């Protein structure tokens, strides 16, 4: 990021007026937009880690499907586990 924003309170200035002036200066600097743009940014994951998690999901899906087909567990029971027993 570029330089920091410095706003000093003027003598006799109310806090509300100071805060408004600070907020306006912050908006004009564009820092709020930068922060909002990068808020949910996620780095690309490790290739091996991504592959392992994908394999794990496939394995769990196959296990779940097998349990449903053999009748050892019901769909409702699996949903309750998934959502923490709601």
Biopython code that builds the backbone (N, CA, C, O; Angstrom):
import numpy as np
from Bio.PDB.StructureBuilder import StructureBuilder

atoms = [
    (1, "UNK", "N", (0.835, -1.178, 0.000)),
    (1, "UNK", "CA", (0.000, 0.000, 0.000)),
    (1, "UNK", "C", (0.879, 1.240, 0.000)),
    (1, "UNK", "O", (2.055, 1.192, 0.360)),
    (2, "UNK", "N", (0.288, 2.336, -0.407)),
    (2, "UNK", "CA", (1.010, 3.600, -0.493)),
    (2, "UNK", "C", (1.166, 4.181, 0.906)),
    (2, "UNK", "O", (1.261, 3.441, 1.885)),
    (3, "UNK", "N", (1.193, 5.484, 0.995)),
    (3, "UNK", "CA", (1.407, 6.150, 2.277)),
    (3, "UNK", "C", (0.192, 6.013, 3.185)),
    (3, "UNK", "O", (-0.917, 5.711, 2.744)),
    (4, "UNK", "N", (0.444, 6.246, 4.465)),
    (4, "UNK", "CA", (-0.656, 6.160, 5.423)),
    (4, "UNK", "C", (-1.420, 7.482, 5.453)),
    (4, "UNK", "O", (-0.925, 8.506, 4.983)),
    (5, "UNK", "N", (-2.596, 7.448, 5.992)),
    (5, "UNK", "CA", (-3.439, 8.634, 6.072)),
    (5, "UNK", "C", (-3.250, 9.250, 7.451)),
    (5, "UNK", "O", (-3.406, 8.582, 8.473)),
    (6, "UNK", "N", (-2.908, 10.549, 7.460)),
    (6, "UNK", "CA", (-2.718, 11.229, 8.727)),
    (6, "UNK", "C", (-3.714, 12.365, 8.836)),
    (6, "UNK", "O", (-3.705, 13.293, 8.027)),
    (7, "UNK", "N", (-4.568, 12.287, 9.836)),
    (7, "UNK", "CA", (-5.547, 13.340, 10.077)),
    (7, "UNK", "C", (-5.462, 13.677, 11.558)),
    (7, "UNK", "O", (-5.667, 12.821, 12.419)),
    (8, "UNK", "N", (-5.155, 14.945, 11.839)),
    (8, "UNK", "CA", (-5.054, 15.368, 13.242)),
    (8, "UNK", "C", (-6.287, 16.182, 13.608)),
    (8, "UNK", "O", (-6.843, 16.911, 12.787)),
    (9, "UNK", "N", (-6.687, 16.042, 14.832)),
    (9, "UNK", "CA", (-7.864, 16.749, 15.321)),
    (9, "UNK", "C", (-7.529, 18.221, 15.520)),
    (9, "UNK", "O", (-6.538, 18.568, 16.162)),
    (10, "UNK", "N", (-8.368, 19.071, 14.961)),
    (10, "UNK", "CA", (-8.149, 20.518, 15.091)),
    (10, "UNK", "C", (-8.580, 20.988, 16.470)),
    (10, "UNK", "O", (-9.402, 20.352, 17.130)),
    (11, "UNK", "N", (-8.022, 22.097, 16.889)),
    (11, "UNK", "CA", (-8.346, 22.638, 18.205)),
    (11, "UNK", "C", (-9.822, 23.035, 18.247)),
    (11, "UNK", "O", (-10.283, 23.797, 17.397)),
    (12, "UNK", "N", (-10.558, 22.528, 19.224)),
    (12, "UNK", "CA", (-11.963, 22.861, 19.387)),
    (12, "UNK", "C", (-12.895, 22.084, 18.461)),
    (12, "UNK", "O", (-14.100, 22.336, 18.455)),
    (13, "UNK", "N", (-12.366, 21.152, 17.686)),
    (13, "UNK", "CA", (-13.200, 20.379, 16.757)),
    (13, "UNK", "C", (-13.876, 19.235, 17.510)),
    (13, "UNK", "O", (-13.241, 18.544, 18.306)),
    (14, "UNK", "N", (-15.160, 19.045, 17.252)),
    (14, "UNK", "CA", (-15.867, 17.955, 17.926)),
    (14, "UNK", "C", (-15.398, 16.625, 17.349)),
    (14, "UNK", "O", (-14.872, 16.559, 16.239)),
    (15, "UNK", "N", (-15.600, 15.586, 18.118)),
    (15, "UNK", "CA", (-15.177, 14.264, 17.652)),
    (15, "UNK", "C", (-15.947, 13.871, 16.398)),
    (15, "UNK", "O", (-15.372, 13.287, 15.479)),
    (16, "UNK", "N", (-17.235, 14.181, 16.349)),
    (16, "UNK", "CA", (-18.060, 13.825, 15.187)),
    (16, "UNK", "C", (-17.530, 14.483, 13.916)),
    (16, "UNK", "O", (-17.432, 13.842, 12.869)),
    (17, "UNK", "N", (-17.188, 15.778, 14.017)),
    (17, "UNK", "CA", (-16.653, 16.494, 12.850)),
    (17, "UNK", "C", (-15.310, 15.902, 12.430)),
    (17, "UNK", "O", (-15.036, 15.729, 11.242)),
    (18, "UNK", "N", (-14.483, 15.597, 13.418)),
    (18, "UNK", "CA", (-13.174, 14.984, 13.132)),
    (18, "UNK", "C", (-13.347, 13.628, 12.458)),
    (18, "UNK", "O", (-12.656, 13.303, 11.492)),
    (19, "UNK", "N", (-14.273, 12.851, 12.982)),
    (19, "UNK", "CA", (-14.498, 11.513, 12.430)),
    (19, "UNK", "C", (-15.026, 11.592, 10.999)),
    (19, "UNK", "O", (-14.620, 10.811, 10.138)),
    (20, "UNK", "N", (-15.946, 12.554, 10.746)),
    (20, "UNK", "CA", (-16.456, 12.759, 9.385)),
    (20, "UNK", "C", (-15.324, 13.114, 8.430)),
    (20, "UNK", "O", (-15.248, 12.585, 7.321)),
    (21, "UNK", "N", (-14.439, 14.017, 8.869)),
    (21, "UNK", "CA", (-13.309, 14.449, 8.044)),
    (21, "UNK", "C", (-12.362, 13.280, 7.774)),
    (21, "UNK", "O", (-11.869, 13.114, 6.658)),
    (22, "UNK", "N", (-12.113, 12.475, 8.806)),
    (22, "UNK", "CA", (-11.256, 11.304, 8.656)),
    (22, "UNK", "C", (-11.876, 10.303, 7.683)),
    (22, "UNK", "O", (-11.193, 9.767, 6.811)),
    (23, "UNK", "N", (-13.180, 10.057, 7.843)),
    (23, "UNK", "CA", (-13.867, 9.093, 6.974)),
    (23, "UNK", "C", (-13.818, 9.541, 5.521)),
    (23, "UNK", "O", (-13.582, 8.731, 4.624)),
    (24, "UNK", "N", (-14.041, 10.835, 5.290)),
    (24, "UNK", "CA", (-14.011, 11.371, 3.931)),
    (24, "UNK", "C", (-12.610, 11.197, 3.331)),
    (24, "UNK", "O", (-12.473, 10.803, 2.173)),
    (25, "UNK", "N", (-11.578, 11.492, 4.119)),
    (25, "UNK", "CA", (-10.190, 11.361, 3.657)),
    (25, "UNK", "C", (-9.876, 9.907, 3.329)),
    (25, "UNK", "O", (-9.187, 9.614, 2.352)),
    (26, "UNK", "N", (-10.387, 9.004, 4.155)),
    (26, "UNK", "CA", (-10.169, 7.567, 3.938)),
    (26, "UNK", "C", (-10.836, 7.112, 2.650)),
    (26, "UNK", "O", (-10.242, 6.361, 1.876)),
    (27, "UNK", "N", (-12.054, 7.557, 2.415)),
    (27, "UNK", "CA", (-12.769, 7.201, 1.183)),
    (27, "UNK", "C", (-12.024, 7.724, -0.039)),
    (27, "UNK", "O", (-11.884, 7.011, -1.033)),
    (28, "UNK", "N", (-11.549, 8.957, 0.027)),
    (28, "UNK", "CA", (-10.863, 9.573, -1.106)),
    (28, "UNK", "C", (-9.543, 8.880, -1.422)),
    (28, "UNK", "O", (-9.097, 8.887, -2.570)),
    (29, "UNK", "N", (-8.918, 8.285, -0.415)),
    (29, "UNK", "CA", (-7.621, 7.637, -0.627)),
    (29, "UNK", "C", (-7.759, 6.337, -1.425)),
    (29, "UNK", "O", (-6.805, 5.903, -2.071)),
    (30, "UNK", "N", (-8.946, 5.714, -1.382)),
    (30, "UNK", "CA", (-9.163, 4.470, -2.110)),
    (30, "UNK", "C", (-8.746, 3.232, -1.327)),
    (30, "UNK", "O", (-8.833, 2.117, -1.841)),
    (31, "UNK", "N", (-8.300, 3.413, -0.105)),
    (31, "UNK", "CA", (-7.859, 2.268, 0.698)),
    (31, "UNK", "C", (-9.020, 1.329, 1.041)),
    (31, "UNK", "O", (-8.845, 0.113, 1.117)),
    (32, "UNK", "N", (-10.195, 1.905, 1.245)),
    (32, "UNK", "CA", (-11.363, 1.083, 1.584)),
    (32, "UNK", "C", (-11.667, 0.134, 0.434)),
    (32, "UNK", "O", (-11.967, -1.039, 0.656)),
    (33, "UNK", "N", (-11.589, 0.644, -0.806)),
    (33, "UNK", "CA", (-11.841, -0.199, -1.976)),
    (33, "UNK", "C", (-10.811, -1.311, -2.084)),
    (33, "UNK", "O", (-11.153, -2.452, -2.395)),
    (34, "UNK", "N", (-9.536, -0.978, -1.826)),
    (34, "UNK", "CA", (-8.479, -1.991, -1.891)),
    (34, "UNK", "C", (-8.726, -3.108, -0.881)),
    (34, "UNK", "O", (-8.592, -4.289, -1.200)),
    (35, "UNK", "N", (-9.085, -2.723, 0.324)),
    (35, "UNK", "CA", (-9.308, -3.711, 1.382)),
    (35, "UNK", "C", (-10.516, -4.585, 1.058)),
    (35, "UNK", "O", (-10.474, -5.802, 1.240)),
    (36, "UNK", "N", (-11.601, -3.957, 0.574)),
    (36, "UNK", "CA", (-12.796, -4.729, 0.233)),
    (36, "UNK", "C", (-12.529, -5.686, -0.916)),
    (36, "UNK", "O", (-13.063, -6.794, -0.943)),
    (37, "UNK", "N", (-11.702, -5.260, -1.869)),
    (37, "UNK", "CA", (-11.401, -6.108, -3.023)),
    (37, "UNK", "C", (-10.618, -7.348, -2.599)),
    (37, "UNK", "O", (-10.808, -8.426, -3.163)),
    (38, "UNK", "N", (-9.744, -7.200, -1.613)),
    (38, "UNK", "CA", (-8.900, -8.321, -1.206)),
    (38, "UNK", "C", (-9.450, -9.065, 0.007)),
    (38, "UNK", "O", (-8.783, -9.952, 0.539)),
    (39, "UNK", "N", (-10.645, -8.721, 0.447)),
    (39, "UNK", "CA", (-11.197, -9.278, 1.682)),
    (39, "UNK", "C", (-11.315, -10.797, 1.668)),
    (39, "UNK", "O", (-10.940, -11.459, 2.635)),
    (40, "UNK", "N", (-11.835, -11.354, 0.573)),
    (40, "UNK", "CA", (-12.060, -12.789, 0.519)),
    (40, "UNK", "C", (-11.052, -13.493, -0.378)),
    (40, "UNK", "O", (-11.291, -14.624, -0.803)),
    (41, "UNK", "N", (-9.932, -12.847, -0.672)),
    (41, "UNK", "CA", (-8.920, -13.424, -1.535)),
    (41, "UNK", "C", (-8.303, -14.640, -0.866)),
    (41, "UNK", "O", (-7.949, -14.610, 0.313)),
    (42, "UNK", "N", (-8.182, -15.702, -1.638)),
    (42, "UNK", "CA", (-7.512, -16.904, -1.139)),
    (42, "UNK", "C", (-6.402, -17.259, -2.097)),
    (42, "UNK", "O", (-6.595, -17.255, -3.312)),
    (43, "UNK", "N", (-5.259, -17.561, -1.563)),
    (43, "UNK", "CA", (-4.152, -17.989, -2.400)),
    (43, "UNK", "C", (-4.477, -19.345, -2.996)),
    (43, "UNK", "O", (-5.258, -20.111, -2.432)),
    (44, "UNK", "N", (-3.872, -19.639, -4.145)),
    (44, "UNK", "CA", (-4.028, -20.960, -4.725)),
    (44, "UNK", "C", (-3.394, -21.972, -3.786)),
    (44, "UNK", "O", (-2.300, -21.755, -3.265)),
    (45, "UNK", "N", (-4.084, -23.063, -3.580)),
    (45, "UNK", "CA", (-3.601, -24.064, -2.635)),
    (45, "UNK", "C", (-2.457, -24.883, -3.197)),
    (45, "UNK", "O", (-2.136, -24.824, -4.384)),
    (46, "UNK", "N", (-1.873, -25.625, -2.330)),
    (46, "UNK", "CA", (-0.803, -26.543, -2.682)),
    (46, "UNK", "C", (-1.395, -27.655, -3.560)),
    (46, "UNK", "O", (-2.465, -28.180, -3.252)),
    (47, "UNK", "N", (-0.707, -28.015, -4.647)),
    (47, "UNK", "CA", (-1.235, -29.028, -5.563)),
    (47, "UNK", "C", (-1.495, -30.354, -4.852)),
    (47, "UNK", "O", (-2.554, -30.959, -5.021)),
    (48, "UNK", "N", (-0.538, -30.795, -4.069)),
    (48, "UNK", "CA", (-0.687, -32.078, -3.372)),
    (48, "UNK", "C", (-1.831, -32.040, -2.372)),
    (48, "UNK", "O", (-2.589, -33.002, -2.244)),
    (49, "UNK", "N", (-1.951, -30.933, -1.670)),
    (49, "UNK", "CA", (-3.010, -30.800, -0.685)),
    (49, "UNK", "C", (-4.381, -30.819, -1.362)),
    (49, "UNK", "O", (-5.306, -31.472, -0.881)),
    (50, "UNK", "N", (-4.507, -30.095, -2.489)),
    (50, "UNK", "CA", (-5.765, -30.084, -3.237)),
    (50, "UNK", "C", (-6.117, -31.487, -3.719)),
    (50, "UNK", "O", (-7.266, -31.914, -3.600)),
    (51, "UNK", "N", (-5.144, -32.200, -4.257)),
    (51, "UNK", "CA", (-5.388, -33.547, -4.747)),
    (51, "UNK", "C", (-5.817, -34.470, -3.610)),
    (51, "UNK", "O", (-6.770, -35.237, -3.748)),
    (52, "UNK", "N", (-5.109, -34.390, -2.489)),
    (52, "UNK", "CA", (-5.453, -35.242, -1.341)),
    (52, "UNK", "C", (-6.871, -34.968, -0.849)),
    (52, "UNK", "O", (-7.609, -35.900, -0.529)),
    (53, "UNK", "N", (-7.258, -33.688, -0.786)),
    (53, "UNK", "CA", (-8.596, -33.380, -0.298)),
    (53, "UNK", "C", (-9.650, -33.839, -1.303)),
    (53, "UNK", "O", (-10.727, -34.282, -0.904)),
    (54, "UNK", "N", (-9.356, -33.741, -2.602)),
    (54, "UNK", "CA", (-10.296, -34.221, -3.623)),
    (54, "UNK", "C", (-10.461, -35.728, -3.519)),
    (54, "UNK", "O", (-11.578, -36.234, -3.619)),
    (55, "UNK", "N", (-9.365, -36.451, -3.320)),
    (55, "UNK", "CA", (-9.432, -37.905, -3.169)),
    (55, "UNK", "C", (-10.226, -38.277, -1.917)),
    (55, "UNK", "O", (-11.005, -39.230, -1.929)),
    (56, "UNK", "N", (-10.027, -37.531, -0.859)),
    (56, "UNK", "CA", (-10.750, -37.774, 0.397)),
    (56, "UNK", "C", (-12.251, -37.567, 0.192)),
    (56, "UNK", "O", (-13.059, -38.361, 0.675)),
    (57, "UNK", "N", (-12.629, -36.495, -0.528)),
    (57, "UNK", "CA", (-14.047, -36.245, -0.803)),
    (57, "UNK", "C", (-14.646, -37.388, -1.616)),
    (57, "UNK", "O", (-15.759, -37.832, -1.334)),
    (58, "UNK", "N", (-13.915, -37.868, -2.624)),
    (58, "UNK", "CA", (-14.404, -38.985, -3.438)),
    (58, "UNK", "C", (-14.595, -40.240, -2.588)),
    (58, "UNK", "O", (-15.584, -40.961, -2.714)),
    (59, "UNK", "N", (-13.617, -40.470, -1.725)),
    (59, "UNK", "CA", (-13.669, -41.648, -0.849)),
    (59, "UNK", "C", (-14.878, -41.580, 0.090)),
    (59, "UNK", "O", (-15.601, -42.563, 0.253)),
    (60, "UNK", "N", (-15.086, -40.422, 0.698)),
    (60, "UNK", "CA", (-16.214, -40.266, 1.613)),
    (60, "UNK", "C", (-17.545, -40.377, 0.876)),
    (60, "UNK", "O", (-18.501, -40.952, 1.397)),
    (61, "UNK", "N", (-17.607, -39.827, -0.339)),
    (61, "UNK", "CA", (-18.828, -39.927, -1.141)),
    (61, "UNK", "C", (-19.154, -41.358, -1.484)),
    (61, "UNK", "O", (-20.313, -41.769, -1.412)),
    (62, "UNK", "N", (-18.126, -42.136, -1.864)),
    (62, "UNK", "CA", (-18.329, -43.545, -2.202)),
    (62, "UNK", "C", (-18.797, -44.322, -0.969)),
    (62, "UNK", "O", (-19.690, -45.164, -1.060)),
    (63, "UNK", "N", (-18.187, -44.033, 0.180)),
    (63, "UNK", "CA", (-18.560, -44.706, 1.430)),
    (63, "UNK", "C", (-20.012, -44.398, 1.791)),
    (63, "UNK", "O", (-20.770, -45.284, 2.186)),
    (64, "UNK", "N", (-20.379, -43.136, 1.648)),
    (64, "UNK", "CA", (-21.740, -42.711, 1.953)),
    (64, "UNK", "C", (-22.745, -43.399, 1.030)),
    (64, "UNK", "O", (-23.783, -43.892, 1.471)),
    (65, "UNK", "N", (-22.412, -43.419, -0.255)),
    (65, "UNK", "CA", (-23.294, -44.061, -1.236)),
    (65, "UNK", "C", (-23.463, -45.556, -0.932)),
    (65, "UNK", "O", (-24.564, -46.097, -1.033)),
    (66, "UNK", "N", (-22.365, -46.208, -0.560)),
    (66, "UNK", "CA", (-22.410, -47.635, -0.225)),
    (66, "UNK", "C", (-23.321, -47.871, 0.980)),
    (66, "UNK", "O", (-24.144, -48.786, 0.972)),
    (67, "UNK", "N", (-23.170, -47.046, 2.010)),
    (67, "UNK", "CA", (-23.985, -47.202, 3.215)),
    (67, "UNK", "C", (-25.470, -46.982, 2.904)),
    (67, "UNK", "O", (-26.325, -47.672, 3.460)),
    (68, "UNK", "N", (-25.782, -46.030, 2.024)),
    (68, "UNK", "CA", (-27.168, -45.782, 1.641)),
    (68, "UNK", "C", (-27.740, -46.968, 0.860)),
    (68, "UNK", "O", (-28.863, -47.403, 1.115)),
    (69, "UNK", "N", (-26.957, -47.485, -0.092)),
    (69, "UNK", "CA", (-27.435, -48.588, -0.940)),
    (69, "UNK", "C", (-27.648, -49.863, -0.141)),
    (69, "UNK", "O", (-28.597, -50.602, -0.400)),
    (70, "UNK", "N", (-26.782, -50.132, 0.824)),
    (70, "UNK", "CA", (-26.910, -51.351, 1.616)),
    (70, "UNK", "C", (-27.945, -51.202, 2.723)),
    (70, "UNK", "O", (-28.297, -52.184, 3.376)),
    (71, "UNK", "N", (-28.440, -49.971, 2.943)),
    (71, "UNK", "CA", (-29.476, -49.742, 3.940)),
    (71, "UNK", "C", (-28.953, -49.673, 5.359)),
    (71, "UNK", "O", (-29.729, -49.754, 6.311)),
    (72, "UNK", "N", (-27.640, -49.523, 5.516)),
    (72, "UNK", "CA", (-27.075, -49.467, 6.855)),
    (72, "UNK", "C", (-27.311, -48.111, 7.523)),
    (72, "UNK", "O", (-27.228, -47.980, 8.744)),
    (73, "UNK", "N", (-27.607, -47.109, 6.697)),
    (73, "UNK", "CA", (-27.861, -45.778, 7.231)),
    (73, "UNK", "C", (-28.901, -45.107, 6.334)),
    (73, "UNK", "O", (-28.983, -45.389, 5.139)),
    (74, "UNK", "N", (-29.699, -44.209, 6.936)),
    (74, "UNK", "CA", (-30.730, -43.502, 6.177)),
    (74, "UNK", "C", (-30.229, -42.112, 5.811)),
    (74, "UNK", "O", (-29.322, -41.574, 6.446)),
    (75, "UNK", "N", (-30.836, -41.540, 4.774)),
    (75, "UNK", "CA", (-30.470, -40.198, 4.306)),
    (75, "UNK", "C", (-30.609, -39.169, 5.431)),
    (75, "UNK", "O", (-29.766, -38.282, 5.566)),
    (76, "UNK", "N", (-31.657, -39.283, 6.232)),
    (76, "UNK", "CA", (-31.908, -38.325, 7.314)),
    (76, "UNK", "C", (-30.786, -38.362, 8.353)),
    (76, "UNK", "O", (-30.375, -37.329, 8.882)),
    (77, "UNK", "N", (-30.301, -39.570, 8.633)),
    (77, "UNK", "CA", (-29.229, -39.708, 9.615)),
    (77, "UNK", "C", (-27.964, -39.009, 9.131)),
    (77, "UNK", "O", (-27.265, -38.371, 9.918)),
    (78, "UNK", "N", (-27.671, -39.126, 7.851)),
    (78, "UNK", "CA", (-26.485, -38.487, 7.311)),
    (78, "UNK", "C", (-26.621, -36.980, 7.331)),
    (78, "UNK", "O", (-25.656, -36.273, 7.621)),
    (79, "UNK", "N", (-27.804, -36.481, 7.026)),
    (79, "UNK", "CA", (-28.027, -35.030, 7.061)),
    (79, "UNK", "C", (-27.852, -34.501, 8.469)),
    (79, "UNK", "O", (-27.265, -33.436, 8.665)),
    (80, "UNK", "N", (-28.357, -35.236, 9.455)),
    (80, "UNK", "CA", (-28.251, -34.795, 10.849)),
    (80, "UNK", "C", (-26.786, -34.711, 11.265)),
    (80, "UNK", "O", (-26.406, -33.787, 11.984)),
    (81, "UNK", "N", (-25.961, -35.654, 10.829)),
    (81, "UNK", "CA", (-24.534, -35.637, 11.158)),
    (81, "UNK", "C", (-23.866, -34.454, 10.489)),
    (81, "UNK", "O", (-23.051, -33.759, 11.095)),
    (82, "UNK", "N", (-24.219, -34.232, 9.230)),
    (82, "UNK", "CA", (-23.585, -33.174, 8.444)),
    (82, "UNK", "C", (-23.816, -31.806, 9.071)),
    (82, "UNK", "O", (-22.908, -30.975, 9.086)),
    (83, "UNK", "N", (-25.021, -31.559, 9.592)),
    (83, "UNK", "CA", (-25.348, -30.260, 10.147)),
    (83, "UNK", "C", (-25.268, -30.220, 11.666)),
    (83, "UNK", "O", (-25.919, -29.392, 12.304)),
    (84, "UNK", "N", (-24.486, -31.094, 12.235)),
    (84, "UNK", "CA", (-24.273, -31.049, 13.676)),
    (84, "UNK", "C", (-25.460, -31.483, 14.498)),
    (84, "UNK", "O", (-25.637, -31.007, 15.619)),
    (85, "UNK", "N", (-26.288, -32.383, 13.966)),
    (85, "UNK", "CA", (-27.401, -32.938, 14.721)),
    (85, "UNK", "C", (-28.609, -32.048, 14.839)),
    (85, "UNK", "O", (-29.379, -32.171, 15.792)),
    (86, "UNK", "N", (-28.793, -31.144, 13.881)),
    (86, "UNK", "CA", (-29.968, -30.264, 13.916)),
    (86, "UNK", "C", (-31.238, -30.996, 13.650)),
    (86, "UNK", "O", (-32.311, -30.392, 13.646)),
]
sb = StructureBuilder()
sb.init_structure("model")
sb.init_model(0)
sb.init_chain("A")
sb.init_seg("    ")
for serial, (resi, resn, name, xyz) in enumerate(atoms, 1):
    if name == "N":
        sb.init_residue(resn, " ", resi, " ")
    sb.init_atom(name, np.array(xyz, "f"), 0.0, 1.0, " ", f" {name:<3s}", serial, name[0])
structure = sb.get_structure()
